[in-house]
Amino acid sequence: MSRPNRRPRRNTSAMRMVGALLAVHREAAGYTQQSLAKQLAISEDLIASVEQGRRPLKMDLAVQLDDFLGTNRTLQTAVENMPEVDLVPRWAEEYLDCEREAIAISSYENQVLPGQLQTEAYARAVFRSRVPVFDEDEIEQYVATRIERQEILHRRVPPTTSFVIWEAVLHDHLGGQEVFAEQLRRLREYSELPGLALQILPFGRTTHAALDGPFVLLETPDHQRLAYTETQRGSQLIADPDEVAIVTQRCAMLRTQALNAEDSRGLLNRLLGEQ
């Protein structure tokens, strides 16, 4: 497959500049990251990530911050004029748009953990494993985009989510021991989130409904069902009802073959106890 066309995304140096500007305005107004996050009803981690240049400042938040801090569109203007670099392949654009709006998400992974469940360190290890290699700026851009996707799990009304993960992924210490231990703790924590089902497909099963590889199922607000699959050099978003039905059947069967949510938490507890 030829190199895909790409959609513009913000670069890390510009993200750090905007983050530093936010920090200056926040401190001048007499707020800590924690107190500002509380006032705006957002997470402290989001403020910290933006100020450190790890996440882009989104326009809606820039508007909110300018209004609250009285900074006369300073942050909005900075966001509008950030230089751009290519980041997200166009073949992934439509999927990311659908994911942001989805009311239900189901996925199966057998190589790495689902992006919505990854820690920053684990995501960084994923992108550092890429061949040919990314440079560090590219890696940070990809990590920021991946972490940004996780915000859907923390909405006031999050989508209903179901993740099935092959046990082998939990034994692959991607990024090293500390990264692995932190990632296991994240999985255990997220397994308790309301509306989220986390199941492990254990070793030793005599049948397997998803031998063709990973997939994602999405349900849109107007109840259209879509399937998404990836290959080494591309991906496809599937809307054909017959094809989506096949993936849906595989997903349903796979969930019966995986450990239930309680037993999956028990497996995570045992792995955490070995750390």
C-alpha positions as CSV (number, residue, x, y, z in Angstrom):
1,M,0.0,0.0,0.0
2,S,1.3,3.5,-0.9
3,R,1.9,6.0,1.9
4,P,-1.6,7.3,2.9
5,N,-2.6,11.0,2.7
6,R,-2.6,12.6,6.1
7,R,-4.6,15.2,8.0
8,P,-2.9,18.1,9.7
9,R,-2.3,17.9,13.4
10,R,-0.5,20.2,15.8
11,N,3.2,19.8,16.5
12,T,4.7,19.3,19.9
13,S,6.8,22.6,20.0
14,A,3.6,24.6,19.4
15,M,1.8,22.5,21.9
16,R,4.4,23.3,24.5
17,M,4.2,27.0,23.7
18,V,0.5,27.1,24.1
19,G,0.8,25.1,27.3
20,A,3.3,27.5,28.7
21,L,1.0,30.4,27.9
22,L,-1.8,28.8,29.7
23,A,0.4,28.2,32.8
24,V,1.4,31.9,32.8
25,H,-2.3,33.0,32.7
26,R,-3.4,30.5,35.3
27,E,-0.7,31.5,37.7
28,A,-1.4,35.2,37.1
29,A,-5.0,34.6,38.0
30,G,-4.0,32.9,41.2
31,Y,-5.0,29.3,40.4
32,T,-3.3,26.0,40.8
33,Q,-3.9,23.3,38.3
34,Q,-6.1,21.6,40.8
35,S,-8.2,24.7,41.6
36,L,-8.6,25.7,38.0
37,A,-9.7,22.2,37.0
38,K,-12.3,22.2,39.8
39,Q,-13.7,25.6,38.7
40,L,-14.1,24.4,35.2
41,A,-15.3,20.9,36.1
42,I,-12.5,19.2,34.1
43,S,-9.7,16.9,35.1
44,E,-6.6,18.2,36.7
45,D,-4.6,15.8,34.5
46,L,-6.0,17.5,31.4
47,I,-4.7,20.9,32.6
48,A,-1.3,19.4,33.4
49,S,-1.1,17.6,30.1
50,V,-1.9,20.7,28.1
51,E,0.6,22.9,30.1
52,Q,3.3,20.3,29.6
53,G,2.7,20.1,25.9
54,R,1.5,16.5,26.0
55,R,-2.0,17.3,24.7
56,P,-3.2,19.9,22.3
57,L,-5.4,22.6,23.7
58,K,-8.8,22.2,22.0
59,M,-10.6,25.2,20.8
60,D,-13.7,24.8,23.0
61,L,-11.5,24.6,26.1
62,A,-9.5,27.6,24.9
63,V,-12.7,29.6,24.7
64,Q,-13.7,28.5,28.1
65,L,-10.3,29.4,29.6
66,D,-10.2,32.8,28.0
67,D,-13.6,33.6,29.3
68,F,-12.9,32.4,32.8
69,L,-9.4,33.9,33.1
70,G,-10.2,37.1,31.3
71,T,-7.4,36.7,28.8
72,N,-9.1,38.5,25.8
73,R,-9.0,35.6,23.3
74,T,-5.2,35.0,23.9
75,L,-5.5,31.2,24.1
76,Q,-8.1,31.1,21.2
77,T,-5.7,33.0,19.0
78,A,-2.8,30.8,19.9
79,V,-4.8,27.7,19.0
80,E,-6.0,29.2,15.8
81,N,-2.4,30.0,14.7
82,M,-0.6,26.9,15.7
83,P,1.7,25.5,13.0
84,E,0.6,22.1,11.7
85,V,2.2,18.8,10.9
86,D,0.8,15.7,9.3
87,L,-0.2,13.0,11.8
88,V,-3.4,11.0,11.4
89,P,-3.7,9.0,8.2
90,R,-6.8,9.9,6.3
91,W,-8.0,6.3,6.3
92,A,-8.3,6.6,10.1
93,E,-10.1,9.9,10.1
94,E,-13.6,8.6,9.6
95,Y,-13.1,6.0,12.3
96,L,-11.9,8.5,14.9
97,D,-14.8,10.8,14.1
98,C,-17.2,7.9,14.6
99,E,-15.5,6.8,17.8
100,R,-15.9,10.3,19.3
101,E,-19.6,10.1,18.7
102,A,-20.2,6.5,19.5
103,I,-22.8,5.4,22.1
104,A,-21.4,1.9,22.2
105,I,-17.9,0.5,21.5
106,S,-16.8,-3.2,21.5
107,S,-13.3,-4.3,20.7
108,Y,-11.0,-7.3,20.6
109,E,-7.2,-7.0,20.8
110,N,-4.5,-9.7,20.5
111,Q,-1.3,-7.7,20.0
112,V,-1.4,-4.5,22.2
113,L,-3.9,-3.1,24.6
114,P,-6.8,-1.1,23.3
115,G,-5.8,2.6,22.8
116,Q,-8.5,3.8,25.2
117,L,-7.0,1.8,28.0
118,Q,-3.3,2.6,27.5
119,T,-1.2,4.7,29.9
120,E,1.0,7.4,28.3
121,A,4.1,5.3,29.0
122,Y,2.7,2.2,27.4
123,A,1.5,4.2,24.4
124,R,4.9,5.7,24.0
125,A,6.4,2.2,24.1
126,V,4.0,1.1,21.4
127,F,5.1,3.9,19.1
128,R,8.7,3.4,19.9
129,S,8.4,-0.2,18.7
130,R,7.4,1.0,15.2
131,V,9.6,0.0,12.3
132,P,10.8,2.2,10.6
133,V,11.2,4.3,13.7
134,F,9.5,7.6,14.5
135,D,11.5,10.5,15.7
136,E,10.7,11.7,19.3
137,D,8.5,14.6,18.2
138,E,6.4,12.3,16.1
139,I,6.1,9.8,19.0
140,E,4.9,12.6,21.3
141,Q,2.3,13.7,18.8
142,Y,0.9,10.2,18.4
143,V,0.9,9.7,22.2
144,A,-1.0,13.0,22.7
145,T,-3.6,12.0,20.1
146,R,-4.1,8.6,21.7
147,I,-4.5,10.0,25.2
148,E,-7.0,12.5,23.9
149,R,-9.1,9.7,22.6
150,Q,-9.5,8.3,26.2
151,E,-11.6,11.3,27.2
152,I,-14.7,9.6,25.9
153,L,-14.5,7.1,28.9
154,H,-14.7,10.0,31.4
155,R,-17.7,11.8,30.0
156,R,-20.7,12.5,32.2
157,V,-22.5,9.9,30.0
158,P,-19.7,7.7,28.5
159,P,-20.4,5.2,25.8
160,T,-21.1,1.6,26.8
161,T,-17.8,-0.1,26.2
162,S,-16.7,-3.8,26.0
163,F,-13.1,-4.9,25.7
164,V,-11.9,-8.4,25.1
165,I,-8.1,-8.8,25.4
166,W,-6.1,-11.9,24.7
167,E,-4.1,-13.0,27.8
168,A,-0.8,-13.0,25.8
169,V,-1.0,-9.2,25.7
170,L,-0.8,-9.1,29.5
171,H,2.4,-11.1,29.6
172,D,4.2,-8.9,27.0
173,H,6.2,-6.4,29.1
174,L,6.1,-3.6,26.5
175,G,8.2,-0.7,27.7
176,G,9.8,-2.5,30.6
177,Q,8.7,-3.7,34.1
178,E,7.7,-0.3,35.5
179,V,5.6,0.5,32.4
180,F,4.0,-2.9,32.6
181,A,3.1,-2.7,36.3
182,E,1.6,0.8,35.8
183,Q,-0.4,-0.5,32.8
184,L,-1.8,-3.4,34.8
185,R,-2.9,-1.0,37.6
186,R,-4.7,1.1,35.0
187,L,-6.5,-1.9,33.6
188,R,-7.6,-3.0,37.1
189,E,-8.8,0.5,37.9
190,Y,-10.7,0.9,34.6
191,S,-12.3,-2.5,35.0
192,E,-14.4,-0.9,37.7
193,L,-15.6,2.0,35.6
194,P,-19.4,2.0,35.1
195,G,-20.5,0.9,31.7
196,L,-17.2,-0.7,30.9
197,A,-16.7,-4.4,30.6
198,L,-13.2,-5.8,30.5
199,Q,-12.7,-9.5,29.7
200,I,-9.6,-11.5,29.3
201,L,-9.5,-14.3,26.7
202,P,-7.3,-16.8,28.5
203,F,-4.6,-19.2,27.2
204,G,-5.7,-22.8,26.5
205,R,-9.0,-22.2,24.8
206,T,-9.9,-25.0,22.3
207,T,-12.1,-22.7,20.2
208,H,-11.5,-19.0,19.2
209,A,-14.1,-16.9,17.4
210,A,-11.7,-14.2,16.2
211,L,-8.7,-15.9,14.6
212,D,-8.9,-13.4,11.8
213,G,-7.6,-10.7,14.2
214,P,-8.6,-7.6,16.1
215,F,-11.7,-5.6,15.4
216,V,-13.9,-2.8,16.8
217,L,-17.6,-2.4,16.6
218,L,-19.3,1.0,17.0
219,E,-22.8,2.1,17.4
220,T,-23.6,5.7,16.3
221,P,-26.1,8.0,18.0
222,D,-28.6,7.2,15.2
223,H,-28.0,3.5,15.9
224,Q,-26.0,2.7,12.8
225,R,-23.6,-0.2,13.5
226,L,-20.1,-0.1,12.0
227,A,-17.1,-2.4,12.1
228,Y,-13.4,-1.4,11.9
229,T,-10.5,-3.6,11.2
230,E,-6.8,-3.0,10.7
231,T,-3.9,-4.6,8.8
232,Q,-0.2,-4.0,8.8
233,R,-0.5,-1.0,6.3
234,G,-4.0,0.2,6.5
235,S,-7.5,-0.1,7.8
236,Q,-11.2,-0.2,6.8
237,L,-14.4,1.1,8.3
238,I,-17.2,-1.3,7.3
239,A,-20.8,-0.1,7.0
240,D,-22.3,-3.0,5.0
241,P,-25.0,-4.5,7.3
242,D,-24.1,-8.1,6.3
243,E,-20.4,-7.7,6.9
244,V,-21.1,-5.9,10.2
245,A,-23.4,-8.7,11.3
246,I,-20.6,-11.2,10.8
247,V,-18.2,-9.3,13.0
248,T,-21.0,-8.8,15.6
249,Q,-21.6,-12.5,15.7
250,R,-17.9,-13.1,16.3
251,C,-17.8,-10.6,19.0
252,A,-20.8,-12.2,20.8
253,M,-19.2,-15.6,20.6
254,L,-15.8,-14.3,21.7
255,R,-17.3,-12.8,24.9
256,T,-18.7,-16.3,25.8
257,Q,-15.2,-17.8,25.3
258,A,-13.5,-15.1,27.4
259,L,-13.4,-15.0,31.2
260,N,-16.3,-13.0,32.7
261,A,-15.6,-9.5,34.2
262,E,-15.2,-10.8,37.7
263,D,-12.8,-13.6,36.8
264,S,-10.9,-11.2,34.5
265,R,-10.4,-8.8,37.5
266,G,-9.1,-11.8,39.5
267,L,-6.6,-12.6,36.8
268,L,-5.4,-8.9,36.9
269,N,-5.1,-9.2,40.7
270,R,-2.9,-12.3,40.4
271,L,-0.7,-10.6,37.8
272,L,-0.4,-7.5,40.0
273,G,0.5,-9.7,42.9
274,E,3.4,-11.0,41.0
275,Q,4.9,-7.6,40.5
